[in-house]
């Protein structure tokens, strides 16, 4: 009888542990934290992997990998702020985003190809598998959107 109870406990524990990652993954998908593949909104080609992370209560995004040949040695020569001459890999392109009414905003995004900095907002779609990122000048109508894909 003791062996049966111990065996049942082991099976129950294993099933509980097996179920835990899926519920944790579901919770993670409600947040933009993680790794995202950026896609060029004009060509549809993958551009980079960007890690969204939380620092001092705000969301930031850093380039971890670029699909552009030679990016590993490239510097942001066209940047006009404190990011000028910094390596593209490791460059923080999204800064100071906060959650407001189900949408993230209040920060900015850098286009490392032009050096331009835009106001930014983003939101999650399709159960957290897509991040719709909009960079704009002044009002959100004057801008462009990209859809980034979550990477596991």
N, C-alpha and C positions, 0 to 999 in steps of 0.2 A: 504494500500500500504506500509506504514511504517513497519507494522508487517511482511509482506512478505520479505522486504529487510533485516530486522533484523534476521528473521528465516533463510534466505538464507546465511547471513553472518555467523551465528552460525554453520550451516552445513558445509560451506566452511572452517571455522576455524577448526572444528572437523576433517574433512578429511585431512587437511594439517597437523595437529598434529599427526594423525594416520599414515601418510606416513613418517613422520620425523624419527622415530626410525629405519625403514628399511634402509634408506639412511645412517644414522649414523652407523648402524651395518656393512653395506657394506664398509664404509671407515675404520672402526676398523679392518676389516679382511685383510686390506692391510698392517697391522702392526703386529709384533709379540707380542705386548703388550697384557697381559691378562693371563688367567689361562690355563695351559696345563696339560693333563694327560700323564705321561711318561709310556712307555711300554717297558719291558725288551726285547731286540732284540734277545735273545736266547730262552726264554720261551714263549714270547708273552703275559705274564701276566702284569697287571697294577702294577706299582711300587709306583708312587707318583703323587701329584699335585704340579706343579711348577709355580710360578707367575713370568712372565717376566715383568720387569719394567724399566723405564728410569731414570737414575741418572747422572747428569752432562754431558748430551749428549751421554751417553753410556748405553748399555743394560746389565741388570743383571738378574739372575734367582735365586729365593729363594724357597726352599722346604716349602710348606704350610701344606701338609698332606702326610703321608706315609701309604701305604697299608700293610707294613710289621708289623706283630705283635710285640709290645713292642717298636716301634720306638719313641713313645712319650716320653720315658725316656732315649733313647739311645744317647750317645755322639759319636762324630767322633774321636775315639781313634786312628785310623790308619792315620788320616790326619797328614801331616808333616809340614804344614805352619801355618799361623795365625789362621786357623780354627780348629786346634787340640783341643780336649776336648770341643768343642762347641756342643750344642744340634743339632741333625739331623733336627728336626722341626725348621725352621727359618734359616737353613744353606744356605748361598749363594754358589751355585754350578756353576753358569755361571757368568763370570765377563768380563767387559770391551769390549763388542762387539760393533762394529760400522757397519753401512751400507756402502757397497762399491760395485758399479756395480750390484745392485739388490740382493746381497748376504751379509749376516752379517758375520763378521769375526774379526780377530785381537785380540780375547780374549782367554779365556781358560774355560775348564769345569772340574769339580772335580767328580771323582767316589767315593762316600762316603763309598762304600764297601771295596775298596782297598786302598784309600787314594791317588791314582794316579791322577795327574793333566795333562790334555792333551790340546793341541791347539784345537780350536773349530771353526766351521763355521756352519751356518744354513740358510735355506731358506724356504719360505712358498710355499705350494702346495695346489691344490684343493680348489681354491677360499679362501685361508686363513684358511681352517679348519684343515690343517696338517702342522706341522713344522718338517722338516727333519733336524736332528741334527747330526753332524759328529764330533767325537773326534778323534784326530790323533797325531802321533809323527812325527815330521819333515815335511813330505809331506802328503797331504790328502789321497794318495793311501794307506798309512800305518795307517789304522784306522778302526773304526766301525761306522755305522750309526744307529740311532733310529728314528722312526717316532712318534712324539707326537701328541695328538689329542686335539684340542681346546675345552674348556669347557665353556659353557655359564653361 
